[in-house]
Amino acid sequence: MEEYVAKCNQCGHIMTLEKVINNGAVVFTARYKCPNCGKKCVAEFDKFYDLDKPELYDLDANGYDPDGFDADGYDREGYDPRGFDRMHIHRETSTSLSPSGYDWEGYDKDGLDERGFDREGFYKKTGERYNEEGFDWHGFDKDGYNKYSIDRHGNHRSDDEQPLSKDNRKTLISVIIMALVALGIYLLLGRGA
């Protein structure tokens, strides 16, 4: 499991998030208890964008955040926002699969998430860790940038590091080939004279 950090709302202490609920969705939910002041909070963040800037929600006296969920992500009836209970049984189907066919971790009966990645992070169609667009299970390309050109630490890729699109690569290759052909013709005509 990847580690993420949060800054305590009460005392400012930096800590590692204790538990990440990851069902293959874009939003991570994590709980933490500040080792410095004891404050319990819940953190939510978009794993493709604001890894280092989670939204923090203080828990009330009963242990619930403003949306009515406890530090483990369950409401007063014992269900998470997707309808799974603490035993990972779905409220509507009374099985381990939701009505859409995905389990608590976000995988279907074939072991694939809705994007086509398996539990080990391999993409079914390519058989590799990257999908057709070149992004891995976490949404990062081979250079470590997501679709917003931001790396795992929140740094933005500079314009000179931006990868070329397929159309731009084809155009660049065509221009280079035409230049080489023109150079070849020039050299042939220049030698013949």
C-alpha positions as CSV (number, residue, x, y, z in Angstrom):
1,M,0.0,0.0,0.0
2,E,1.3,3.5,-0.9
3,E,1.8,5.9,2.0
4,Y,0.3,9.4,2.1
5,V,0.7,12.1,4.6
6,A,-1.6,14.7,6.1
7,K,-1.2,17.7,8.3
8,C,-3.3,17.8,11.5
9,N,-6.0,20.5,11.5
10,Q,-5.5,21.1,15.2
11,C,-1.7,21.1,15.9
12,G,-0.2,21.0,12.4
13,H,1.7,17.7,13.0
14,I,2.7,15.9,9.8
15,M,1.7,12.2,9.9
16,T,1.3,9.2,7.7
17,L,-2.2,8.2,7.0
18,E,-3.1,5.0,8.8
19,K,-5.5,3.3,6.4
20,V,-6.4,3.9,2.8
21,I,-9.8,2.7,1.5
22,N,-9.1,2.0,-2.1
23,N,-11.8,0.5,-4.3
24,G,-10.2,1.4,-7.6
25,A,-12.0,4.7,-7.5
26,V,-10.3,8.0,-8.1
27,V,-10.9,9.3,-4.6
28,F,-9.0,7.8,-1.7
29,T,-10.4,8.0,1.8
30,A,-8.0,7.6,4.8
31,R,-8.4,7.9,8.5
32,Y,-5.8,9.1,11.0
33,K,-5.3,9.9,14.6
34,C,-2.7,12.5,15.3
35,P,0.0,11.0,17.5
36,N,0.8,14.5,18.8
37,C,-2.6,15.8,20.0
38,G,-4.9,12.7,19.6
39,K,-7.3,14.4,17.1
40,K,-9.1,11.9,14.9
41,C,-9.9,13.0,11.3
42,V,-10.7,11.6,7.9
43,A,-8.8,12.6,4.8
44,E,-10.1,12.5,1.2
45,F,-8.2,13.2,-1.9
46,D,-8.1,12.6,-5.6
47,K,-5.3,10.1,-6.2
48,F,-4.6,11.4,-9.7
49,Y,-4.2,15.1,-8.7
50,D,-4.0,16.3,-5.1
51,L,-2.0,13.6,-3.4
52,D,-0.3,16.0,-1.0
53,K,-3.4,18.1,-0.4
54,P,-6.1,16.0,1.2
55,E,-9.3,17.5,2.4
56,L,-9.4,16.9,6.2
57,Y,-12.7,16.4,8.1
58,D,-12.8,16.5,11.9
59,L,-14.9,13.9,13.5
60,D,-17.7,15.0,15.9
61,A,-18.2,13.8,19.5
62,N,-19.9,10.6,18.2
63,G,-17.0,9.9,15.8
64,Y,-18.7,10.9,12.5
65,D,-17.5,13.4,9.8
66,P,-19.9,16.1,8.4
67,D,-21.2,13.6,5.8
68,G,-22.2,11.1,8.6
69,F,-19.3,8.6,8.2
70,D,-17.0,7.3,10.9
71,A,-13.2,7.2,10.7
72,D,-13.4,3.8,8.9
73,G,-15.8,5.2,6.3
74,Y,-19.1,3.6,7.5
75,D,-22.4,5.4,8.3
76,R,-24.5,4.9,11.4
77,E,-26.2,1.8,9.8
78,G,-22.8,0.2,9.1
79,Y,-22.5,0.8,5.4
80,D,-19.8,2.7,3.4
81,P,-20.9,5.2,0.7
82,R,-20.9,2.4,-1.9
83,G,-23.3,0.2,0.1
84,F,-20.8,-2.4,1.6
85,D,-20.9,-3.3,5.3
86,R,-17.8,-4.1,7.4
87,M,-17.9,-7.7,6.2
88,H,-17.8,-6.5,2.6
89,I,-21.4,-7.6,1.9
90,H,-23.4,-5.3,-0.3
91,R,-26.7,-3.9,1.1
92,E,-28.7,-4.4,-2.1
93,T,-27.5,-7.8,-3.2
94,S,-26.6,-9.5,0.1
95,T,-23.5,-10.9,-1.7
96,S,-19.9,-9.7,-2.0
97,L,-20.8,-8.1,-5.3
98,S,-22.6,-4.8,-5.9
99,P,-25.5,-4.5,-8.4
100,S,-22.9,-3.4,-11.0
101,G,-20.9,-6.6,-10.4
102,Y,-17.9,-5.3,-8.4
103,D,-16.7,-6.3,-5.0
104,W,-15.6,-4.1,-2.1
105,E,-12.2,-3.6,-3.6
106,G,-13.6,-2.7,-7.0
107,Y,-13.0,-5.9,-8.9
108,D,-15.4,-8.0,-10.9
109,K,-15.8,-11.8,-10.9
110,D,-12.9,-12.0,-13.4
111,G,-10.6,-10.0,-11.0
112,L,-10.6,-6.8,-13.1
113,D,-11.5,-3.3,-12.1
114,E,-13.7,-1.2,-14.2
115,R,-10.7,0.1,-16.1
116,G,-9.4,-3.4,-17.0
117,F,-6.6,-3.7,-14.5
118,D,-6.2,-6.8,-12.3
119,R,-5.2,-7.0,-8.6
120,E,-1.5,-7.0,-9.5
121,G,-1.8,-3.9,-11.6
122,F,-1.6,-5.5,-15.1
123,Y,-3.9,-4.3,-17.8
124,K,-5.9,-7.1,-19.5
125,K,-5.8,-5.8,-23.1
126,T,-2.0,-5.1,-23.2
127,G,-0.8,-7.7,-20.6
128,E,1.5,-5.0,-19.3
129,R,1.3,-2.5,-16.4
130,Y,0.2,0.3,-18.8
131,N,-3.0,0.7,-20.7
132,E,-3.4,1.7,-24.4
133,E,-2.9,5.4,-23.4
134,G,0.3,4.6,-21.5
135,F,-1.0,5.0,-17.9
136,D,-0.6,2.5,-15.1
137,W,-3.1,1.4,-12.4
138,H,-2.4,4.5,-10.4
139,G,-2.8,6.8,-13.5
140,F,0.8,7.6,-14.1
141,D,2.8,7.1,-17.3
142,K,6.3,5.7,-17.6
143,D,7.8,9.1,-16.8
144,G,5.8,9.3,-13.6
145,Y,3.2,11.9,-14.7
146,N,-0.6,11.6,-14.7
147,K,-3.0,12.9,-17.4
148,Y,-2.8,16.4,-15.9
149,S,1.0,16.3,-16.3
150,I,1.5,16.2,-12.6
151,D,3.9,13.8,-10.9
152,R,3.3,11.8,-7.6
153,H,4.6,14.7,-5.6
154,G,2.4,17.4,-7.1
155,N,5.0,18.9,-9.4
156,H,3.9,20.0,-12.8
157,R,5.8,18.8,-15.9
158,S,7.4,21.7,-17.7
159,D,6.3,22.4,-21.3
160,D,9.6,21.1,-22.7
161,E,9.0,17.8,-21.0
162,Q,5.5,17.3,-22.5
163,P,5.3,14.2,-24.6
164,L,4.2,14.5,-28.2
165,S,0.8,13.4,-29.2
166,K,0.5,10.6,-31.8
167,D,-0.5,13.2,-34.4
168,N,2.5,15.4,-33.6
169,R,4.8,12.4,-33.6
170,K,3.6,11.4,-37.0
171,T,4.0,15.0,-38.3
172,L,7.5,15.2,-36.8
173,I,8.5,11.9,-38.4
174,S,7.1,13.0,-41.8
175,V,9.0,16.3,-41.7
176,I,12.3,14.5,-40.8
177,I,11.8,11.9,-43.6
178,M,11.1,14.7,-46.1
179,A,14.1,16.6,-45.0
180,L,16.3,13.5,-45.3
181,V,14.9,12.8,-48.8
182,A,15.5,16.5,-49.8
183,L,19.1,16.3,-48.4
184,G,19.7,13.1,-50.4
185,I,18.4,14.6,-53.6
186,Y,20.5,17.7,-53.0
187,L,23.6,15.6,-52.5
188,L,22.9,13.5,-55.5
189,L,22.4,16.5,-57.8
190,G,25.4,18.3,-56.2
191,R,27.7,15.4,-57.0
192,G,26.4,14.9,-60.5
193,A,27.3,18.5,-61.4
